[in-house]
Each structure stands twice: as C-alpha cells, then as structure tokens.
Amino acid sequence: MSAGDRFRALPIASTARRKPWRIRHRIPEEVPAKVTEDPACQIAAANNDKANAKIAMVDALGRVMLSLVRDKTQLFKEYSDNADFKKWLEDAVFRATYKKTA
C-alpha cells in the first residue's frame, strides 16, 4: 500500500474533503514548510548529517503538530494516536525537507 493510499484510508482523509482548510494540502505543503523554518532542523540539514537531520526533523514536526492542535484537532489526534500515521508523516516530511547538499 502506498503512502497516499494509507493516508486516504484514514478517517481524516474523508472528512478533509469537506473542510475548508483541506487537510490533504496541509500535509504535503504547509507542514514541511513549517518544519524547514525550524532553526534546529536547518542547522542539522546544513551539517549534512542525515541521522541528526532526521532527529531534528522529528522534534520540529512534533512542535509543528502541537501548533496545529488548536484548529486542526483531527489531524493532531491522528498524529498522536495512530503510530502508523505518525511514522508515515515523519518519513514523508523528512523526504520533503531533507536535501543533501554534498
């Protein structure tokens, strides 16, 4: 099952079609953009150390998800309660944000 299929299978995917903030766009666009703005993530990525960049990204992703909890409760609920979704999101955001420079 592809990552996209896994996301579409989640209950939030069907409700996302009705939400004006469109959760489907928030994950591939807004979440990675906010993660890349995190200073710790930028430093780790600049050092070209994939392992530390992943750790920094996971920490930054947690902070971004907490910032979304106020008005995006269902997305945060899936992130905090669904280990498969959390792992998928961590991997997807890392792929979207980590650019090897060397």
C-alpha positions as CSV (number, residue, x, y, z in Angstrom):
1,M,0.0,0.0,0.0
2,S,1.5,3.4,-1.0
3,A,1.8,6.3,1.5
4,G,-1.0,8.1,-0.4
5,D,-3.3,5.1,-0.1
6,R,-2.5,4.8,3.6
7,F,-3.5,8.5,4.1
8,R,-6.7,8.2,2.1
9,A,-7.7,5.2,4.2
10,L,-7.6,7.2,7.4
11,P,-10.8,8.7,8.7
12,I,-9.4,12.2,8.4
13,A,-9.0,11.8,4.7
14,S,-12.7,11.5,4.1
15,T,-13.5,14.4,6.4
16,A,-10.8,16.5,4.7
17,R,-12.8,16.8,1.6
18,R,-15.4,18.8,3.5
19,K,-13.0,21.0,5.5
20,P,-12.2,24.4,4.1
21,W,-8.6,24.2,5.3
22,R,-8.1,20.9,3.3
23,I,-6.0,18.6,5.3
24,R,-4.8,16.9,2.1
25,H,-2.9,20.1,1.2
26,R,-1.7,20.8,4.7
27,I,0.4,17.7,4.9
28,P,2.4,17.9,1.7
29,E,2.7,21.7,1.7
30,E,2.2,23.6,5.0
31,V,3.7,21.0,7.4
32,P,7.0,20.6,5.6
33,A,7.3,24.3,5.1
34,K,6.9,24.9,8.8
35,V,9.4,22.2,9.6
36,T,12.0,23.6,7.3
37,E,11.6,27.0,9.1
38,D,12.7,25.4,12.4
39,P,16.3,26.6,13.2
40,A,17.4,23.3,14.7
41,C,16.2,21.5,11.5
42,Q,18.1,24.0,9.4
43,I,21.3,23.5,11.3
44,A,21.1,19.7,11.2
45,A,20.4,19.7,7.5
46,A,23.3,22.2,6.8
47,N,25.7,19.8,8.6
48,N,24.8,17.2,6.0
49,D,24.2,14.5,8.7
50,K,21.2,12.5,7.7
51,A,20.7,10.8,11.1
52,N,20.8,14.1,13.1
53,A,18.7,15.8,10.5
54,K,16.0,13.1,10.9
55,I,16.1,13.5,14.8
56,A,15.8,17.3,14.4
57,M,13.0,17.0,11.9
58,V,11.0,14.6,14.1
59,D,11.4,17.1,17.0
60,A,10.4,20.0,14.7
61,L,7.4,18.0,13.4
62,G,6.2,17.4,16.9
63,R,6.3,21.2,17.6
64,V,4.5,21.9,14.3
65,M,1.8,19.4,15.1
66,L,1.3,20.9,18.5
67,S,0.9,24.3,16.9
68,L,-1.8,22.9,14.7
69,V,-3.8,21.3,17.6
70,R,-6.0,24.4,18.2
71,D,-7.8,24.5,14.9
72,K,-6.7,21.1,13.4
73,T,-7.7,18.8,16.2
74,Q,-8.4,15.7,14.0
75,L,-5.0,15.9,12.3
76,F,-3.3,16.2,15.6
77,K,-5.4,13.3,17.0
78,E,-4.2,11.0,14.2
79,Y,-0.6,12.2,14.6
80,S,-0.7,11.5,18.4
81,D,-2.8,8.3,18.4
82,N,-2.0,6.5,15.2
83,A,1.6,5.2,15.2
84,D,1.4,4.2,11.5
85,F,0.2,7.6,10.5
86,K,2.9,9.3,12.7
87,K,5.6,7.2,11.1
88,W,4.3,7.8,7.6
89,L,4.1,11.6,8.3
90,E,7.6,11.6,9.7
91,D,9.0,9.8,6.7
92,A,7.1,12.0,4.2
93,V,8.1,15.3,5.9
94,F,11.7,14.1,6.1
95,R,11.7,13.3,2.4
96,A,10.2,16.7,1.6
97,T,12.6,18.7,3.8
98,Y,16.0,17.0,3.8
99,K,18.1,18.0,0.9
100,K,21.6,16.5,0.9
101,T,24.0,19.3,0.0
102,A,27.1,17.3,-0.8
